[in-house]
């Protein structure tokens, strides 16, 4: 099974991905990307960082699918993992969930909503991103909220909507949900 986590930036997707991986022994399905590696990220674990040339080569060889661009970087998933029988957890940008589900079987998609939007913005600011990048991400939050709240077809793509209040209880609740469907 592949558990996908979607939601606005700062809502806890990476946190929950790590928790599900550690506590339920799910493998991390690392997305392939051309974006710059952040300070605490590990290549091959958090994401698979490649240059444009390598990304294009993987695409030409049809080794990656669900490719898209976001804030100037390219992203895609390795086809071999989407076809695997292993348990994986990954983050999926909300507007690629349609394509993701077309290319993967056994998907349980979770849309995470922050209990407090200001907390999500605070979590984003804690990342210490360059000012321009942070501003782009804050702008994207508003666009994302508008798209999700008005697009019924998009909402139907998610198997579960989860409200994160950034507490230990939230963490345990999501783990309990995943355990039931595992």
C-alpha positions as CSV (number, residue, x, y, z in Angstrom):
1,X,0.0,0.0,0.0
2,X,1.1,3.6,-0.6
3,X,-0.1,6.2,1.9
4,X,0.0,9.6,0.3
5,X,0.0,12.8,2.4
6,X,-1.2,16.1,0.8
7,X,-2.0,19.5,2.2
8,X,-0.7,23.0,2.3
9,X,2.9,23.7,3.2
10,X,3.5,23.7,6.9
11,X,0.7,21.3,7.8
12,X,2.9,18.5,8.9
13,X,3.3,16.2,5.9
14,X,7.0,15.6,6.4
15,X,6.5,15.0,10.1
16,X,3.7,12.5,9.6
17,X,5.6,10.8,6.8
18,X,8.5,10.2,9.2
19,X,6.2,9.0,11.9
20,X,4.4,6.5,9.7
21,X,7.8,5.3,8.3
22,X,9.3,4.8,11.8
23,X,6.3,3.6,13.8
24,X,4.6,1.4,11.1
25,X,7.7,0.3,9.2
26,X,6.6,1.9,5.9
27,X,9.3,2.7,3.4
28,X,9.7,6.3,2.4
29,X,8.8,6.8,-1.3
30,X,11.3,9.5,-2.1
31,X,10.3,11.8,-4.9
32,X,12.8,12.6,-7.6
33,X,13.5,16.4,-7.8
34,X,15.7,19.0,-9.3
35,X,15.2,21.4,-6.4
36,X,18.0,22.4,-4.1
37,X,18.6,20.1,-1.1
38,X,17.7,21.8,2.2
39,X,20.1,21.7,5.1
40,X,18.6,18.7,7.0
41,X,17.5,16.6,4.0
42,X,19.3,13.4,3.1
43,X,19.6,12.5,-0.6
44,X,17.8,9.2,-1.3
45,X,15.9,9.3,2.0
46,X,14.0,12.6,2.0
47,X,14.1,13.1,-1.7
48,X,16.2,11.9,-4.6
49,X,18.0,15.1,-5.8
50,X,19.1,15.1,-9.4
51,X,20.1,17.7,-12.0
52,X,18.0,18.6,-15.0
53,X,20.0,16.3,-17.3
54,X,19.5,13.2,-15.1
55,X,15.8,14.1,-14.6
56,X,15.2,14.3,-18.3
57,X,17.1,11.1,-18.9
58,X,14.9,9.2,-16.4
59,X,11.8,10.7,-18.1
60,X,13.1,9.6,-21.5
61,X,13.7,6.1,-20.2
62,X,10.2,6.1,-18.8
63,X,11.6,5.3,-15.3
64,X,9.6,8.2,-13.7
65,X,6.0,9.2,-13.9
66,X,3.7,11.8,-12.5
67,X,6.2,14.5,-13.4
68,X,5.4,18.1,-12.7
69,X,7.0,21.5,-12.0
70,X,6.5,23.4,-8.8
71,X,8.2,26.8,-7.9
72,X,10.8,26.3,-10.6
73,X,11.8,22.7,-9.8
74,X,10.9,19.4,-11.5
75,X,9.4,16.5,-9.5
76,X,8.4,12.9,-10.4
77,X,8.0,9.4,-8.8
78,X,10.0,6.3,-9.8
79,X,7.7,4.0,-11.6
80,X,9.2,0.9,-10.0
81,X,8.1,2.0,-6.5
82,X,4.5,2.9,-7.6
83,X,4.2,-0.7,-8.9
84,X,5.7,-2.3,-5.8
85,X,3.8,-4.5,-3.3
86,X,5.7,-2.9,-0.4
87,X,4.2,-0.4,2.0
88,X,5.3,3.2,1.2
89,X,4.5,6.6,2.5
90,X,5.0,9.8,0.5
91,X,4.0,13.4,0.1
92,X,1.9,14.2,-3.0
93,X,1.3,17.7,-4.2
94,X,-2.5,18.1,-4.2
95,X,-3.0,18.8,-7.9
96,X,-1.0,15.7,-8.9
97,X,-3.2,13.2,-6.9
98,X,-5.2,12.4,-10.0
99,X,-2.2,11.3,-12.0
100,X,-0.6,9.6,-9.0
101,X,-3.6,7.4,-8.5
102,X,-3.6,6.5,-12.2
103,X,0.0,5.3,-12.0
104,X,-0.2,3.5,-8.6
105,X,-2.3,0.8,-7.1
106,X,-3.3,0.3,-3.5
107,X,-3.2,4.0,-2.6
108,X,-4.7,5.4,0.6
109,X,-4.7,9.2,0.2
110,X,-4.8,11.5,3.2
111,X,-5.5,15.3,2.9
112,X,-4.1,17.1,6.0
113,X,-5.8,20.3,7.1
114,X,-4.2,22.5,9.8
115,X,-6.3,23.3,12.8
116,X,-4.9,26.8,12.6
117,X,-3.6,28.3,9.3
118,X,-1.3,30.7,11.2
119,X,0.4,27.7,12.8
120,X,1.1,26.3,9.3
121,X,2.6,29.6,8.2
122,X,4.7,29.6,11.4
123,X,6.0,26.1,10.6
124,X,6.9,27.3,7.0
125,X,8.8,30.3,8.4
126,X,10.8,28.0,10.7
127,X,12.4,26.4,7.7
128,X,14.6,29.4,7.1
129,X,14.0,29.5,3.4
130,X,15.3,32.4,1.3
131,X,12.8,35.3,1.5
132,X,11.6,35.0,-2.1
133,X,11.0,31.3,-1.7
134,X,9.2,31.8,1.6
135,X,7.0,34.5,-0.1
136,X,6.2,32.1,-3.0
137,X,5.2,29.4,-0.5
138,X,3.0,31.7,1.5
139,X,1.3,32.8,-1.7
140,X,0.9,29.1,-2.7
141,X,-0.9,28.4,0.6
142,X,-3.7,30.8,-0.3
143,X,-4.0,29.4,-3.9
144,X,-4.0,25.9,-2.5
145,X,-6.7,26.6,0.1
146,X,-8.9,28.2,-2.6
147,X,-8.5,25.4,-5.0
148,X,-9.1,22.6,-2.5
149,X,-12.1,24.3,-0.9
150,X,-13.9,25.0,-4.2
151,X,-13.0,21.8,-6.2
152,X,-15.3,19.0,-5.3
153,X,-13.6,16.6,-7.8
154,X,-10.3,17.3,-6.1
155,X,-11.8,16.7,-2.6
156,X,-13.1,13.3,-3.8
157,X,-9.6,12.1,-4.6
158,X,-8.8,11.8,-1.0
159,X,-9.8,8.8,1.1
160,X,-9.4,10.6,4.4
161,X,-9.4,14.2,5.5
162,X,-7.3,14.7,8.7
163,X,-7.2,17.8,10.9
164,X,-3.7,18.3,12.4
165,X,-3.8,20.3,15.7
166,X,0.0,19.7,16.1
167,X,-0.4,17.6,19.2
168,X,0.6,14.1,20.3
169,X,-3.0,13.2,20.0
170,X,-3.0,14.1,16.3
171,X,0.0,11.9,15.7
172,X,-1.6,8.9,17.5
173,X,-4.9,9.4,15.7
174,X,-3.3,9.3,12.2
175,X,-1.3,6.3,13.2
176,X,-4.4,4.5,14.3
177,X,-6.2,5.3,11.0
178,X,-3.3,3.9,9.0
179,X,-3.1,0.8,11.2
180,X,-6.8,0.0,10.5
181,X,-6.3,0.1,6.7
182,X,-2.9,-1.5,6.6
